[in-house]
Amino acid sequence: MAIVPDPEQFVRFATTPDDGPVAMLNLIKFQDRAEYASYGVAVLAMVAKQGGRLLWHGEPTQTLIGDADWDYVALVEYPSRAAFIDMVTAPEYDEIHQHRESGIDYTTLIACRPLPTP
């Protein structure tokens, strides 16, 4: 399973109209939790520099529907798709990404846009 987007997925994300905040839903199965923790500390500082923030994170305790097997879930908000792209293409991100690659067995990353509250 992939832990980075393929070029087509990245281009589709980058060319989607950037009309405001985007929340990235991270579903993660660990290979090495300590290695991912090193990435997490460093990347949260980068998220903050981009004007983003960690909205929520936690450990799944029970699957009620489906057959997913995740160790960690995080929802991270960025002010725009461009802010996310700026972060993940920065040389500083390249330096820490090795910890993400070593720490994750498999993952799903879903870009979400806010909807108005009814």
C-alpha positions in Angstrom: 0.0 0.0 0.0 1.1 3.5 -0.8 2.1 6.0 1.9 2.6 9.0 -0.5 0.3 10.2 -3.2 1.0 9.1 -6.8 1.7 11.9 -9.2 -1.8 11.9 -10.6 -3.4 12.2 -7.1 -1.0 15.0 -6.2 -1.8 16.9 -9.4 -5.5 16.5 -8.9 -5.2 17.8 -5.3 -3.0 20.8 -6.5 -5.4 21.7 -9.3 -8.6 21.5 -7.4 -9.9 25.1 -6.8 -8.4 26.5 -3.6 -11.4 28.1 -2.1 -10.5 28.2 1.6 -9.5 25.9 4.4 -8.9 22.2 3.9 -8.8 19.6 6.6 -6.7 16.5 6.1 -8.1 13.3 7.6 -5.1 11.0 8.4 -5.8 7.3 9.0 -2.6 5.5 10.0 -1.4 2.0 10.7 2.0 2.1 12.4 5.0 0.2 11.5 7.1 2.0 14.1 5.2 4.3 16.4 8.3 6.0 17.9 9.6 6.8 14.4 6.2 8.4 13.5 6.2 10.3 16.8 9.5 12.0 15.7 7.8 13.0 12.5 4.7 14.2 14.3 6.6 16.6 16.6 8.5 18.2 13.7 5.5 18.4 11.3 3.2 20.1 13.7 5.7 22.9 14.0 5.6 23.2 10.1 1.8 23.0 10.1 1.7 26.0 12.5 4.1 28.0 10.4 1.7 27.5 7.5 -1.2 28.8 9.6 -2.6 25.4 10.2 -3.6 23.5 13.3 -4.2 20.0 14.7 -8.0 19.9 15.2 -8.3 16.4 16.7 -6.2 13.2 17.1 -6.7 9.9 18.9 -6.5 6.2 18.9 -9.4 4.2 17.4 -10.8 1.8 20.0 -13.4 -0.1 18.1 -14.7 -0.4 14.6 -18.5 -0.5 14.5 -19.0 -0.6 10.7 -16.5 -1.9 8.2 -13.2 -3.7 8.6 -10.7 -0.9 9.0 -7.7 -1.5 11.2 -6.1 1.9 12.2 -3.8 2.7 15.0 -4.1 6.5 14.8 -6.5 9.1 13.5 -5.7 12.9 13.1 -7.6 15.8 11.6 -5.3 18.6 10.6 -6.6 21.9 9.1 -4.7 24.1 6.7 -5.8 27.6 5.6 -5.7 26.4 2.0 -4.5 23.7 -0.3 -1.6 25.9 -1.3 -0.5 26.1 2.3 -0.4 22.3 2.5 1.5 22.0 -0.8 4.0 24.7 0.3 4.7 22.6 3.4 5.1 19.2 1.8 7.3 20.6 -1.0 9.6 22.5 1.4 13.2 21.2 1.8 12.6 21.1 5.6 9.8 18.6 5.0 12.1 16.4 3.0 14.4 16.2 6.1 11.6 14.9 8.3 9.6 12.8 5.8 12.0 9.8 6.4 10.5 9.4 9.9 7.0 9.3 8.4 8.0 6.7 5.8 9.7 4.5 8.5 6.8 4.9 10.9 3.8 4.1 8.7 2.9 0.6 7.5 -0.1 2.0 5.5 -2.3 5.0 5.5 -5.2 6.9 4.0 -5.2 10.6 3.7 -8.4 12.4 2.7 -8.7 16.1 1.9 -12.0 17.5 3.3 -13.7 20.9 2.8 -16.0 22.4 5.4 -19.7 22.6 4.8 -22.0 25.2 6.3 -23.7 24.2 9.5 -27.4 23.7 9.0 
